[in-house]
Amino acid sequence: LVPLSLKYRESFLEAVKEMREENRKDIIFWEGISAPPEDFEEYVQLRTDHALGKNLPEGWIPATTFWLLDEGEVMGEVNIRHELTEFLRTIGGHIGYWIRPSKRKQGYGKDILRLALEEAKKIGLERVLVTCDETNIGSKKIIEANGGVFEKANEMGDGEPKKLAFWIDLDEKQ
């Protein structure tokens, strides 16, 4: 995992393009906020500020974002929220991540979550909540492989799949 950096611009934008082609706009975290960044440089600055608790949209909490790299190429992104809001307790959890479609089923999901758990511990978290849609079998397996213990399935309504909630105790992680 590496902090966001301008030097990975092309690779990150290629990964975002793959996500959009898959029609996964929900994964791109800045879309849907009231003042999304206009360009890549602004996105990097905004995420850097968010890690420090600066320039947060109303109702948001500090969160640190990293990219998973392999040979200098962005494989995915992970966002570690420093605390939970009521919304995050039901839907988002402490950690949200995505892997670009062309790199899935190659172990990157398991790696990004494992490395994010190490970073969450450095932030001072002792226990983290990770969620996924009940229909996302790959993500469920990734969470369980990283020590996730199922707590409950949250009803989402409107025909949306249930959101599965898993807890991971970081004290048990070496």
ROSE-4610 file (N, C-alpha, C; in Angstrom, 1 decimal, always signed):
// ROSE-4610
residu = [L/L/L/V/V/V/P/P/P/L/L/L/S/S/S/L/L/L/K/K/K/Y/Y/Y/R/R/R/E/E/E/S/S/S/F/F/F/L/L/L/E/E/E/A/A/A/V/V/V/K/K/K/E/E/E/M/M/M/R/R/R/E/E/E/E/E/E/N/N/N/R/R/R/K/K/K/D/D/D/I/I/I/I/I/I/F/F/F/W/W/W/E/E/E/G/G/G/I/I/I/S/S/S/A/A/A/P/P/P/P/P/P/E/E/E/D/D/D/F/F/F/E/E/E/E/E/E/Y/Y/Y/V/V/V/Q/Q/Q/L/L/L/R/R/R/T/T/T/D/D/D/H/H/H/A/A/A/L/L/L/G/G/G/K/K/K/N/N/N/L/L/L/P/P/P/E/E/E/G/G/G/W/W/W/I/I/I/P/P/P/A/A/A/T/T/T/T/T/T/F/F/F/W/W/W/L/L/L/L/L/L/D/D/D/E/E/E/G/G/G/E/E/E/V/V/V/M/M/M/G/G/G/E/E/E/V/V/V/N/N/N/I/I/I/R/R/R/H/H/H/E/E/E/L/L/L/T/T/T/E/E/E/F/F/F/L/L/L/R/R/R/T/T/T/I/I/I/G/G/G/G/G/G/H/H/H/I/I/I/G/G/G/Y/Y/Y/W/W/W/I/I/I/R/R/R/P/P/P/S/S/S/K/K/K/R/R/R/K/K/K/Q/Q/Q/G/G/G/Y/Y/Y/G/G/G/K/K/K/D/D/D/I/I/I/L/L/L/R/R/R/L/L/L/A/A/A/L/L/L/E/E/E/E/E/E/A/A/A/K/K/K/K/K/K/I/I/I/G/G/G/L/L/L/E/E/E/R/R/R/V/V/V/L/L/L/V/V/V/T/T/T/C/C/C/D/D/D/E/E/E/T/T/T/N/N/N/I/I/I/G/G/G/S/S/S/K/K/K/K/K/K/I/I/I/I/I/I/E/E/E/A/A/A/N/N/N/G/G/G/G/G/G/V/V/V/F/F/F/E/E/E/K/K/K/A/A/A/N/N/N/E/E/E/M/M/M/G/G/G/D/D/D/G/G/G/E/E/E/P/P/P/K/K/K/K/K/K/L/L/L/A/A/A/F/F/F/W/W/W/I/I/I/D/D/D/L/L/L/D/D/D/E/E/E/K/K/K/Q/Q/Q]
num = [1/1/1/2/2/2/3/3/3/4/4/4/5/5/5/6/6/6/7/7/7/8/8/8/9/9/9/10/10/10/11/11/11/12/12/12/13/13/13/14/14/14/15/15/15/16/16/16/17/17/17/18/18/18/19/19/19/20/20/20/21/21/21/22/22/22/23/23/23/24/24/24/25/25/25/26/26/26/27/27/27/28/28/28/29/29/29/30/30/30/31/31/31/32/32/32/33/33/33/34/34/34/35/35/35/36/36/36/37/37/37/38/38/38/39/39/39/40/40/40/41/41/41/42/42/42/43/43/43/44/44/44/45/45/45/46/46/46/47/47/47/48/48/48/49/49/49/50/50/50/51/51/51/52/52/52/53/53/53/54/54/54/55/55/55/56/56/56/57/57/57/58/58/58/59/59/59/60/60/60/61/61/61/62/62/62/63/63/63/64/64/64/65/65/65/66/66/66/67/67/67/68/68/68/69/69/69/70/70/70/71/71/71/72/72/72/73/73/73/74/74/74/75/75/75/76/76/76/77/77/77/78/78/78/79/79/79/80/80/80/81/81/81/82/82/82/83/83/83/84/84/84/85/85/85/86/86/86/87/87/87/88/88/88/89/89/89/90/90/90/91/91/91/92/92/92/93/93/93/94/94/94/95/95/95/96/96/96/97/97/97/98/98/98/99/99/99/100/100/100/101/101/101/102/102/102/103/103/103/104/104/104/105/105/105/106/106/106/107/107/107/108/108/108/109/109/109/110/110/110/111/111/111/112/112/112/113/113/113/114/114/114/115/115/115/116/116/116/117/117/117/118/118/118/119/119/119/120/120/120/121/121/121/122/122/122/123/123/123/124/124/124/125/125/125/126/126/126/127/127/127/128/128/128/129/129/129/130/130/130/131/131/131/132/132/132/133/133/133/134/134/134/135/135/135/136/136/136/137/137/137/138/138/138/139/139/139/140/140/140/141/141/141/142/142/142/143/143/143/144/144/144/145/145/145/146/146/146/147/147/147/148/148/148/149/149/149/150/150/150/151/151/151/152/152/152/153/153/153/154/154/154/155/155/155/156/156/156/157/157/157/158/158/158/159/159/159/160/160/160/161/161/161/162/162/162/163/163/163/164/164/164/165/165/165/166/166/166/167/167/167/168/168/168/169/169/169/170/170/170/171/171/171/172/172/172/173/173/173/174/174/174]
x = [+0.8/+0.0/+0.9/+0.4/+1.2/+0.2/+0.6/-0.2/-0.5/-1.6/-1.9/-0.8/-0.5/+0.6/+0.3/+0.7/+0.5/+1.2/+2.3/+3.1/+2.3/+1.2/+0.5/-0.8/-0.8/-2.0/-2.6/-1.8/-2.3/-2.8/-2.1/-2.5/-3.8/-4.0/-5.2/-6.4/-6.2/-7.2/-7.7/-6.7/-7.1/-7.9/-7.6/-8.4/-9.8/-9.9/-11.2/-12.0/-11.4/-12.1/-12.6/-11.8/-12.3/-13.6/-13.5/-14.7/-15.9/-15.7/-16.9/-17.4/-16.6/-17.0/-17.8/-17.6/-18.3/-19.6/-19.8/-20.9/-20.9/-19.7/-19.6/-19.2/-20.0/-19.8/-19.8/-20.6/-20.7/-19.3/-18.4/-17.1/-16.2/-16.4/-15.5/-16.1/-15.4/-15.9/-16.2/-15.5/-15.8/-17.1/-17.6/-18.8/-20.0/-20.9/-22.0/-21.9/-20.7/-20.6/-20.9/-21.2/-21.7/-20.7/-19.4/-18.4/-17.3/-17.6/-16.5/-15.3/-14.1/-13.0/-13.1/-12.5/-12.6/-11.6/-10.5/-9.5/-8.7/-7.8/-7.0/-6.2/-5.5/-4.7/-5.6/-6.8/-7.7/-8.1/-8.4/-8.8/-7.7/-6.4/-5.3/-5.2/-5.4/-5.3/-6.5/-7.7/-8.9/-8.7/-8.3/-8.1/-7.0/-5.9/-4.9/-5.4/-6.2/-6.9/-7.8/-8.6/-9.5/-8.8/-7.6/-6.9/-6.5/-6.4/-6.0/-7.2/-8.4/-9.7/-10.0/-9.4/-9.6/-10.5/-11.3/-12.1/-13.1/-13.6/-14.5/-15.9/-16.6/-18.1/-18.8/-19.9/-20.8/-21.1/-20.9/-21.3/-20.2/-19.1/-18.0/-17.0/-16.2/-15.2/-13.9/-12.8/-11.4/-11.3/-10.6/-10.4/-9.1/-8.3/-7.0/-7.2/-6.7/-6.8/-5.4/-5.4/-4.1/-4.4/-3.4/-3.5/-2.7/-3.2/-2.4/-1.7/-0.4/+0.4/+1.1/+1.2/+2.0/+2.9/+4.2/+5.1/+4.7/+4.3/+4.0/+2.6/+1.8/+0.5/-0.5/-1.5/-2.6/-3.5/-3.6/-4.5/-5.8/-5.8/-7.1/-6.8/-7.9/-7.9/-8.6/-8.1/-8.7/-8.8/-9.9/-10.3/-10.5/-9.7/-9.8/-10.4/-11.6/-12.3/-11.9/-11.5/-10.9/-11.9/-13.2/-14.3/-15.5/-16.6/-17.8/-18.9/-19.7/-20.9/-22.0/-23.3/-24.4/-24.5/-24.3/-24.4/-23.3/-22.1/-21.0/-21.2/-21.9/-22.2/-23.1/-23.9/-24.9/-24.4/-23.7/-23.4/-21.9/-21.2/-19.8/-18.7/-18.9/-17.8/-16.6/-15.5/-14.3/-13.5/-13.6/-12.7/-13.6/-13.3/-13.9/-12.8/-12.9/-11.9/-12.5/-11.7/-12.0/-10.8/-10.9/-9.9/-10.4/-9.5/-9.9/-10.3/-11.3/-11.9/-10.8/-9.9/-8.9/-8.0/-8.0/-7.0/-7.7/-9.0/-9.7/-9.4/-9.6/-9.4/-7.9/-7.1/-5.6/-5.0/-5.8/-5.3/-5.1/-5.4/-5.2/-6.2/-7.4/-8.4/-8.0/-7.6/-7.1/-5.9/-5.0/-3.8/-4.2/-5.1/-5.4/-6.1/-7.0/-7.6/-6.6/-5.7/-4.7/-3.8/-3.4/-2.5/-3.3/-4.6/-5.4/-5.6/-5.7/-5.8/-4.6/-3.4/-2.2/-2.2/-2.6/-2.7/-3.8/-4.9/-5.9/-5.4/-4.6/-4.0/-3.0/-2.3/-1.4/-2.2/-3.4/-4.2/-4.7/-4.7/-5.2/-6.5/-7.0/-8.2/-7.8/-8.7/-8.4/-9.3/-10.4/-11.4/-12.1/-12.2/-12.8/-14.0/-14.9/-16.1/-15.9/-16.1/-16.0/-17.3/-17.9/-19.2/-19.0/-20.0/-20.1/-21.5/-21.9/-23.2/-23.3/-24.4/-24.6/-24.3/-24.5/-24.3/-22.8/-22.0/-20.6/-19.8/-19.9/-19.2/-17.7/-17.1/-15.6/-15.2/-15.9/-15.6/-15.9/-16.9/-17.2/-16.1/-15.5/-14.4/-13.2/-12.9/-11.8/-11.8/-13.0/-13.2/-13.0/-13.6/-13.4/-11.9/-11.3/-9.8/-9.0/-9.4/-8.7/-9.2/-9.9/-10.3/-11.7/-12.5/-13.8/-14.7/-15.4/-16.4/-17.8/-18.7/-20.0/-20.8/-21.4/-22.2/-23.7/-24.0/-25.4/-25.6/-26.8/-27.1/-28.1/-27.7/-28.6/-29.5/-30.8/-31.7/-31.5/-31.5/-31.3/-32.5/-33.5/-34.7/-34.6/-35.7/-35.7/-35.0/-35.1/-34.6/-33.1/-32.4/-31.0/-30.6/-29.5/-29.0/-28.7/-28.9/-28.5/-27.0/-26.7/-25.3/-24.8/-23.8/-23.3/-22.2/-22.3/-21.4/-20.4/-19.2/-18.1/-17.2/-16.8/-15.9/-14.5/-13.5/-12.1/-11.4/-10.9/-10.2/-8.7/-8.2/-6.8/-5.8/-6.2/-5.3/-4.8/-5.7/-5.3/-4.5/-4.3/-3.5/-2.0/-1.1/+0.3/+0.9]
y = [-1.2/+0.0/+1.2/+2.2/+3.5/+4.6/+5.7/+6.9/+7.4/+8.1/+8.7/+9.6/+9.6/+10.4/+10.7/+11.9/+12.4/+11.5/+10.8/+10.1/+8.9/+8.5/+7.3/+7.7/+9.0/+9.5/+8.6/+8.3/+7.5/+6.2/+5.5/+4.2/+4.2/+5.2/+5.4/+5.7/+6.6/+7.0/+5.8/+5.0/+3.7/+2.8/+2.7/+1.8/+2.4/+3.7/+4.4/+4.1/+4.2/+4.0/+2.5/+1.6/+0.2/+0.1/+0.8/+0.7/+1.4/+2.5/+3.1/+2.3/+1.6/+0.7/-0.5/-0.8/-1.9/-1.3/+0.0/+0.8/+0.7/+0.9/+0.9/+2.3/+3.2/+4.6/+4.7/+3.8/+3.9/+3.6/+3.0/+2.6/+3.9/+4.8/+6.0/+6.9/+7.0/+7.6/+9.1/+9.8/+11.2/+11.5/+10.6/+10.9/+10.9/+11.8/+11.8/+12.8/+13.3/+14.3/+15.7/+16.7/+17.9/+18.7/+18.6/+19.3/+18.4/+17.5/+16.6/+17.3/+16.7/+17.3/+17.4/+18.4/+18.7/+17.8/+17.5/+16.8/+15.9/+15.1/+14.2/+14.8/+15.9/+16.6/+17.1/+17.6/+18.0/+16.8/+15.6/+14.4/+14.0/+14.0/+13.6/+14.5/+15.8/+16.8/+16.6/+16.4/+16.2/+15.0/+13.9/+12.6/+12.8/+13.5/+13.8/+14.7/+15.7/+16.5/+15.7/+14.8/+14.0/+13.1/+12.6/+11.8/+12.6/+13.9/+14.9/+15.5/+15.1/+15.7/+17.1/+17.4/+18.8/+18.7/+19.8/+19.9/+18.7/+18.2/+17.1/+17.5/+16.8/+17.2/+17.0/+17.6/+17.5/+16.1/+15.6/+14.3/+13.2/+13.6/+12.7/+12.7/+11.7/+11.6/+11.4/+11.6/+11.4/+10.0/+9.9/+8.6/+8.7/+7.6/+7.6/+6.7/+7.1/+6.4/+6.0/+4.7/+4.2/+3.5/+3.4/+2.6/+1.3/+0.2/-1.0/-1.0/-1.1/-1.1/-2.5/-2.8/-4.0/-3.5/-3.5/-3.0/-1.6/-0.7/+0.6/+0.9/-0.2/-0.1/-0.1/+0.8/+0.8/-0.4/-1.3/-2.4/-2.1/-1.2/-0.9/+0.2/+0.6/+1.6/+1.1/+1.6/+1.3/+2.6/+2.7/+3.8/+3.3/+3.8/+3.4/+4.6/+4.4/+5.4/+5.3/+6.4/+6.4/+6.1/+6.2/+5.9/+5.6/+5.2/+4.8/+5.9/+6.2/+6.9/+5.9/+6.3/+5.4/+4.8/+5.6/+5.1/+4.1/+4.3/+3.3/+2.1/+2.1/+0.9/+0.0/+0.5/-0.3/-0.7/+0.3/+0.1/+0.0/+1.0/+1.1/+0.5/+0.4/-0.1/+0.8/+0.3/+1.1/+1.1/+0.0/-0.2/-0.4/+0.3/+0.1/+0.0/-0.9/-1.1/-1.6/-1.4/-1.9/-2.3/-3.3/-3.8/-3.6/-3.1/-2.8/-4.2/-4.2/-5.4/-6.3/-5.8/-6.6/-7.3/-7.0/-7.6/-8.4/-8.6/-9.4/-10.9/-11.6/-13.1/-13.4/-12.5/-12.7/-12.5/-12.4/-12.3/-10.9/-9.9/-8.5/-8.1/-8.6/-8.2/-8.6/-9.9/-10.4/-9.5/-9.2/-8.4/-7.0/-6.3/-5.0/-4.9/-5.9/-5.8/-6.2/-7.2/-7.5/-6.3/-5.6/-4.5/-3.3/-3.2/-2.1/-2.4/-3.6/-4.0/-3.5/-3.7/-3.3/-1.8/-1.0/+0.4/+0.9/+0.2/+0.5/+0.4/-0.6/-0.8/+0.4/+0.8/+2.0/+3.2/+3.4/+4.5/+4.5/+3.3/+3.1/+2.3/+1.8/+1.0/-0.4/-0.9/-2.3/-3.3/-2.9/-3.8/-3.0/-3.7/-3.0/-3.7/-2.9/-3.4/-3.4/-4.5/-4.5/-5.1/-4.5/-4.9/-5.2/-6.0/-6.3/-6.7/-6.6/-7.0/-8.6/-9.1/-10.5/-11.2/-10.5/-11.1/-11.1/-10.4/-10.3/-11.4/-12.6/-13.8/-13.6/-13.0/-12.8/-11.9/-10.8/-9.9/-10.7/-11.4/-12.2/-13.1/-13.8/-14.7/-14.0/-12.8/-12.0/-11.5/-11.1/-10.7/-11.8/-13.0/-14.2/-14.6/-14.6/-15.0/-14.1/-12.9/-11.9/-11.9/-12.9/-13.0/-12.4/-12.1/-11.5/-12.5/-12.0/-12.8/-12.2/-13.0/-12.5/-12.1/-10.9/-10.4/-10.4/-9.8/-9.7/-9.3/-9.5/-9.0/-7.9/-6.7/-5.5/-5.4/-5.3/-5.1/-3.7/-3.6/-2.4/-1.8/-2.6/-2.2/-1.8/-1.5/-1.1/-2.1/-3.4/-4.4/-4.6/-3.8/-3.9/-5.2/-5.8/-6.9/-6.5/-7.5/-7.2/-6.9/-6.1/-5.8/-6.6/-7.5/-8.3/-7.6/-7.7/-7.0/-8.0/-7.8/-8.7/-7.8/-8.4/-7.7/-8.4/-7.7/-8.2/-7.6/-8.5/-8.0/-7.9/-6.6/-6.4/-6.8/-7.0/-7.5/-8.9/-9.7/-11.0/-11.1/-9.9/-9.8/-9.6/-10.3/-10.1/-9.2]
z = [+0.0/+0.0/+0.0/-0.7/-0.8/-0.6/+0.0/+0.0/-1.4/-1.6/-2.9/-3.3/-4.6/-5.2/-6.6/-7.0/-8.3/-9.4/-9.0/-9.9/-10.5/-9.8/-10.3/-11.0/-11.5/-12.1/-13.2/-14.2/-15.4/-15.0/-14.1/-13.7/-12.9/-12.0/-11.3/-12.2/-13.1/-14.0/-14.9/-15.3/-16.0/-15.2/-13.9/-13.0/-12.8/-12.7/-12.6/-13.8/-15.0/-16.3/-16.3/-15.8/-15.8/-14.9/-13.7/-12.8/-13.4/-14.1/-14.8/-15.9/-16.7/-17.7/-17.2/-15.9/-15.2/-14.6/-14.8/-14.2/-12.7/-12.1/-10.7/-10.1/-10.5/-10.0/-8.5/-7.9/-6.4/-5.8/-6.4/-5.9/-5.8/-6.8/-6.8/-5.7/-4.6/-3.4/-3.5/-4.4/-4.4/-5.2/-6.0/-6.8/-5.8/-5.9/-5.0/-3.8/-3.6/-2.6/-3.2/-2.3/-2.8/-3.6/-3.3/-4.1/-4.5/-5.5/-5.9/-6.5/-6.4/-7.0/-8.5/-9.1/-10.5/-11.3/-10.7/-11.4/-10.5/-11.0/-10.3/-9.2/-9.5/-8.4/-7.3/-7.6/-6.5/-5.7/-6.3/-5.7/-4.7/-5.1/-4.2/-3.0/-3.3/-2.2/-1.2/-1.8/-0.9/+0.0/-0.6/+0.2/+1.3/+0.9/+1.9/+3.0/+2.7/+3.7/+4.6/+4.0/+4.8/+5.8/+5.5/+6.5/+7.7/+7.5/+8.6/+9.2/+8.7/+9.3/+8.7/+7.6/+7.0/+5.8/+5.6/+4.4/+4.3/+5.4/+5.3/+5.0/+4.0/+3.8/+5.1/+5.3/+6.5/+6.7/+7.9/+8.3/+8.1/+7.4/+7.1/+8.3/+8.4/+9.5/+8.8/+9.5/+8.9/+8.4/+7.2/+6.6/+5.8/+5.9/+5.2/+3.9/+2.8/+1.6/+1.1/+0.6/+0.0/-1.3/-2.2/-3.4/-3.2/-3.7/-3.8/-5.1/-5.1/-6.3/-6.5/-7.8/-8.2/-9.4/-9.2/-10.2/-10.7/-9.8/-10.1/-10.7/-10.8/-11.4/-10.3/-10.3/-9.3/-9.5/-8.5/-8.6/-8.0/-7.0/-6.3/-5.3/-4.6/-3.6/-2.3/-1.2/+0.1/+0.9/+1.6/+2.4/+3.8/+4.8/+6.2/+7.0/+7.5/+8.2/+9.7/+10.3/+11.6/+12.7/+12.4/+13.4/+12.6/+13.4/+12.7/+13.0/+12.0/+12.1/+12.1/+12.4/+12.3/+10.9/+9.9/+8.5/+8.3/+8.7/+8.5/+9.3/+10.4/+11.2/+10.4/+9.6/+8.8/+7.4/+6.8/+5.3/+5.0/+5.5/+5.0/+5.8/+7.1/+8.0/+8.0/+8.7/+8.8/+7.5/+6.7/+5.6/+4.3/+3.3/+2.0/+1.0/+0.0/-0.9/-2.3/-3.3/-4.6/-5.4/-6.2/-7.1/-8.5/-9.4/-10.8/-11.4/-12.2/-12.8/-13.5/-14.2/-14.9/-14.0/-12.7/-11.7/-10.6/-10.8/-9.8/-9.9/-8.8/-8.7/-8.9/-8.5/-8.5/-7.1/-6.1/-4.7/-4.3/-5.1/-4.7/-3.7/-3.7/-2.7/-1.4/-1.2/+0.0/+0.5/-0.4/+0.0/+0.5/-0.3/+0.1/+1.4/+1.7/+3.1/+4.2/+3.9/+4.9/+5.3/+4.2/+4.4/+5.1/+4.7/+5.3/+6.8/+7.2/+8.6/+9.4/+8.8/+9.4/+9.6/+8.6/+8.7/+9.7/+9.8/+10.7/+12.2/+12.4/+13.7/+14.0/+13.0/+13.2/+13.6/+13.0/+13.3/+14.7/+15.3/+16.7/+16.8/+15.7/+15.8/+16.4/+17.3/+17.8/+17.2/+16.7/+16.1/+14.9/+13.8/+12.6/+12.1/+11.6/+10.9/+9.4/+8.7/+7.2/+6.7/+5.7/+5.2/+3.7/+3.2/+1.8/+1.4/+0.2/-0.2/-0.1/+0.3/+0.4/-1.0/-2.1/-3.4/-3.8/-3.1/-3.4/-2.7/-3.3/-2.7/-2.6/-3.6/-3.5/-2.4/-2.1/-1.0/+0.3/+0.4/+1.6/+1.9/+0.9/+1.1/+1.6/+1.0/+1.3/+2.8/+3.2/+4.6/+5.6/+5.3/+6.1/+6.1/+5.0/+4.9/+5.8/+6.0/+6.9/+8.3/+8.7/+10.1/+10.4/+9.4/+9.6/+10.2/+11.3/+12.0/+11.7/+11.1/+10.7/+12.0/+11.9/+13.0/+12.6/+11.4/+11.0/+9.6/+9.0/+7.7/+7.9/+7.3/+7.4/+6.2/+6.4/+5.3/+4.7/+3.4/+2.7/+2.1/+1.8/+1.1/-0.3/-1.0/-2.4/-3.3/-3.0/-3.8/-3.8/-2.9/-2.7/-1.9/-2.2/-1.5/+0.0/+0.9/+2.3/+2.4/+3.4/+3.7/+4.8/+4.6/+5.6/+6.4/+7.7/+8.6/+9.3/+9.2/+9.8/+10.7/+11.8/+12.7/+12.6/+12.7/+12.7/+13.9/+14.8/+16.0/+15.6/+15.7/+15.3/+16.3/+17.5/+18.5/+18.2/+17.4/+17.1/+15.8/+15.1/+13.9/+14.3/+13.8/+14.1/+13.1]
